[in-house]
Amino acid sequence: MSHNQVIIIEQPTYIHLKDSCIIFEQYRQIVARVLPEDIDCLILHYTSTITASALAALAESKATVTFLDKQQLPLAHWHPPNSRHNYKKRLRNLLTLSESPLGARLWQRIVKAKIRSQAETLKLSNIREAKPLATMILKVTPGDSTHIQAQAARIYWSALFGKKFRRHKRDSSEPVNQHLNFGYAIIRSLLAKWLCGRAIALEWGLHHANQENPMCLVDDLMEPFRFVVDRAVAQNLLLCEREISPTSKKAMLADIYKPLQVRQKQFRLATAADATCSSLGRILDRPSKAAASWLTLPYT
């Protein structure tokens, strides 16, 4: 295993130190032996157990550890002093980003990518609103000060699911909204884990700024990834127009994780999420006027 590995544990695992290696056991079977210095970040399932000696070895090698809750969302982050990534520097730059011209340009890039993904989603279904939606991309200003994202959303949702459809973000009893929220939660969890793996704080967003939201940055970055879920719901609409069920969840998961073609390239959700978080880390390490173009997103 090479350096800078982000290891995500998603099932019960016993993690301990033996012969200077981190040992991973599942159901009393050793599934991996890894040198502490080969681990950049360890992300743990909430039912996993890790010993103090393993944590000490990871601290000595400057690795970070993230603990997940039952919803597979980050619950706590453990950053040893002088961790490999300059966490303090990244946090300091992130705190100033939302009020800076660079932050405004990053949000512009995110909104453009989101609207482009929406236009392509409609185009795949031969929906005529795809063309006017695509023309709105050119109108997006730094910081989206003219709220083009909201204008595009009104066109998009009625075109994709019908004029009677209303998007409800939380606690909706309407089946299509339930399935959208289920899928978005998967993407949110995935991006949160990769941000933790890149030593980037989740709480401070470029645009989202709710003080009660512990993952404002995640909610910023997931905007251009929503199309994956939208397409999964649209492709399984007969199932998704009924109450959410294990059957409909299984069908959606299959579509969410399957490879897609995005601009003649193969798109895999986990790989794309990692690329986005890694590129943001580079921006936070070296913020500059030109750095907005470094942010890797679907449809950019």
ABEGO torsion letter per residue (X at the ends): XBBGBBBBBABBBBBBBBGGBBBBBBGGBBABBBBAAABABBBBBAABBBBAAAAAAAAAAGBBBBBBBAAGBBABBBBBBGBABBAAAAAAAAAAAAABAAAAAAAAAAAAAAAAAAAAAAAAAGBAAAAAAAAAAAABBBGGAAGAAAAAAAAAAAAAAEAABBBBABGBABAAAAAAAAAAAAAAAAAAAAAAAAGBBAABBAABABAABABAAAAAAAAAAAAAAAAAAAAAAAAAABBBBAAAAAAAAAAAABBBBBGGBBBBAAAAAAAAAAAAAAAAABBBAAAAAABBBBGX
